Amino acid sequence: MPILNDNNNNVLNDSDFLIGIQDIASQTVLTDSVIAIGDVYRRYCRKNRCGTKVFDNTSTGVTLQWSGVYKVTATLVGTGTEAGDVTVQLFSNGLPVPGAISTQTITTPDTEFRTFVIDKFILVNNSEVLGYNNTLAQTLTLENTGVGATFTNVVLDIVKVL
C-alpha cells in the first residue's frame, strides 16, 4: 500500500527509504575507536512518522528509528598505521553485530591500501512499554577493532527493505 509521493509524483512504499553517508577525508583511527562516517550524500525518505524520523544521523553513527528490516552496506578503503590485522566491525547500540566484520592483513604500514566491506541485514523491533508500542531503535556505528588504521573513503548506505 503506497504511503506517500515524492516530488516527482512517484509512489513510495514503506521499503523505499534510504540514506547514504560518506566521509572521503583521511582519518587515522586508533584501536577500539569509532570511525567517522561523515555527512549525508543521499537521503530519500519521508521526513517523519508522528514526529519520528526514519533515520537520525551524526558524524559517527546512524539511528534506525522505525521498526522493520534494513540492509546495511559499509565500504571503507584503509591501511594500517602498523603491520597487523585491520578490522572494521559494525556495532549496534554499543554491541558488535555478529558476522558484520571485515578484516585485512597489512604487512607494510601506510602503503598497502585495502577495501573493507560489510553487508548485513538489521532488524529493528517493536516492544510494548506501559501498554504503548515503542520502537527499539538501533544506533549503528563502525569501529576499528584491529591495529591502528588510516581510512580514506568511508561509505555507509542503509536501505529500509521491509
C-alpha positions as CSV (number, residue, x, y, z in Angstrom):
1,M,0.0,0.0,0.0
2,P,1.6,3.3,-1.0
3,I,2.1,5.8,1.8
4,L,3.3,8.9,0.0
5,N,4.5,10.5,-3.2
6,D,7.9,12.1,-3.8
7,N,8.4,15.4,-5.6
8,N,8.2,13.7,-9.0
9,N,4.9,12.0,-8.2
10,N,6.5,8.6,-7.9
11,V,4.7,6.4,-5.4
12,L,6.8,5.4,-2.5
13,N,6.3,2.3,-0.3
14,D,7.4,1.6,3.3
15,S,10.5,0.0,1.9
16,D,11.6,2.9,-0.3
17,F,13.6,4.7,2.4
18,L,17.4,5.1,2.2
19,I,20.3,7.1,3.5
20,G,23.8,7.3,2.1
21,I,26.6,8.8,4.2
22,Q,30.2,9.4,3.1
23,D,33.5,10.6,4.6
24,I,36.2,11.0,1.9
25,A,38.7,12.8,4.2
26,S,41.7,10.8,5.5
27,Q,41.2,9.8,9.2
28,T,43.5,8.0,11.5
29,V,41.6,5.7,13.9
30,L,43.2,4.1,16.9
31,T,42.4,0.5,18.0
32,D,38.9,0.2,19.5
33,S,37.8,3.6,18.3
34,V,34.8,4.8,16.3
35,I,35.3,5.5,12.6
36,A,33.7,8.8,11.4
37,I,31.1,8.2,8.8
38,G,30.8,11.8,7.6
39,D,27.9,13.6,6.0
40,V,24.7,12.6,4.1
41,Y,25.2,12.5,0.4
42,R,21.8,11.0,-0.4
43,R,18.5,10.8,1.6
44,Y,15.3,9.5,0.2
45,C,12.5,9.3,2.8
46,R,9.5,10.8,4.4
47,K,10.6,13.3,7.0
48,N,8.8,11.7,9.9
49,R,6.1,9.5,11.2
50,C,4.3,11.1,14.2
51,G,7.4,13.2,14.8
52,T,9.9,10.4,14.4
53,K,12.4,10.4,11.5
54,V,13.3,7.1,9.8
55,F,17.0,7.9,10.2
56,D,18.8,10.2,12.6
57,N,22.5,10.6,12.0
58,T,25.6,12.2,13.4
59,S,29.1,12.2,12.1
60,T,29.8,8.9,13.9
61,G,26.5,6.9,13.7
62,V,23.1,6.4,12.3
63,T,20.0,5.6,14.4
64,L,17.3,3.5,12.8
65,Q,14.1,4.6,14.4
66,W,11.2,2.8,12.6
67,S,10.6,-0.9,13.0
68,G,11.5,-3.1,10.1
69,V,14.4,-4.7,8.3
70,Y,17.3,-2.6,7.0
71,K,20.1,-3.6,4.6
72,V,23.3,-2.0,5.8
73,T,26.3,-1.8,3.5
74,A,29.6,-0.3,4.6
75,T,32.6,0.1,2.3
76,L,35.9,1.6,3.5
77,V,39.3,2.0,2.0
78,G,42.2,1.9,4.5
79,T,45.6,0.8,5.5
80,G,47.3,0.0,8.8
81,T,49.4,2.5,10.6
82,E,51.4,-0.5,11.7
83,A,51.7,-4.1,10.5
84,G,48.9,-6.4,11.6
85,D,45.2,-7.0,11.1
86,V,43.0,-4.0,10.5
87,T,39.4,-5.0,11.4
88,V,36.2,-3.0,10.9
89,Q,33.2,-4.1,12.9
90,L,29.6,-2.9,12.8
91,F,28.2,-2.1,16.2
92,S,24.5,-1.7,17.2
93,N,23.7,0.1,20.4
94,G,27.3,-0.4,21.5
95,L,27.4,-4.1,20.9
96,P,29.1,-5.9,18.0
97,V,26.8,-7.2,15.3
98,P,27.6,-10.9,14.8
99,G,29.1,-11.6,11.3
100,A,29.3,-7.8,10.5
101,I,33.1,-7.7,10.3
102,S,35.8,-7.2,7.7
103,T,39.5,-7.9,8.3
104,Q,42.5,-7.2,6.1
105,T,46.2,-8.1,6.9
106,I,48.7,-5.3,6.4
107,T,52.4,-6.2,6.2
108,T,53.8,-2.8,5.1
109,P,52.1,0.1,7.0
110,D,50.8,3.2,5.2
111,T,51.4,1.7,1.7
112,E,49.0,-1.2,1.3
113,F,45.5,0.0,0.8
114,R,42.7,-2.5,1.2
115,T,38.9,-2.4,0.7
116,F,36.7,-3.4,3.7
117,V,33.1,-4.4,3.0
118,I,30.3,-5.2,5.5
119,D,26.9,-6.2,4.2
120,K,24.3,-7.1,6.8
121,F,20.5,-7.0,7.5
122,I,19.5,-5.3,10.7
123,L,16.1,-5.9,12.4
124,V,14.5,-3.1,14.3
125,N,11.7,-4.5,16.6
126,N,8.8,-3.0,18.4
127,S,8.2,-3.5,22.1
128,E,5.4,-2.6,24.5
129,V,6.2,-0.2,27.2
130,L,3.4,0.6,29.7
131,G,0.8,-0.5,27.2
132,Y,2.1,1.5,24.3
133,N,4.0,0.3,21.3
134,N,7.6,1.5,21.2
135,T,10.3,1.0,18.6
136,L,13.6,-0.3,19.9
137,A,15.8,2.0,17.9
138,Q,19.2,0.7,16.7
139,T,22.2,3.1,16.7
140,L,24.8,1.8,14.2
141,T,28.5,2.7,14.4
142,L,31.6,1.4,12.7
143,E,34.7,0.7,14.8
144,N,38.3,-0.2,14.2
145,T,38.8,-3.2,16.4
146,G,42.2,-4.2,14.9
147,V,45.5,-2.3,14.8
148,G,45.5,1.5,14.2
149,A,44.5,2.4,10.7
150,T,44.0,5.3,8.3
151,F,40.8,5.3,6.3
152,T,40.5,7.5,3.2
153,N,37.0,6.7,2.0
154,V,34.1,5.6,4.2
155,V,30.7,5.0,2.7
156,L,27.7,3.7,4.7
157,D,24.4,3.0,2.8
158,I,21.2,1.9,4.5
159,V,18.0,0.9,2.8
160,K,14.8,0.0,4.6
161,V,13.6,-3.1,2.8
162,L,10.6,-4.2,4.9
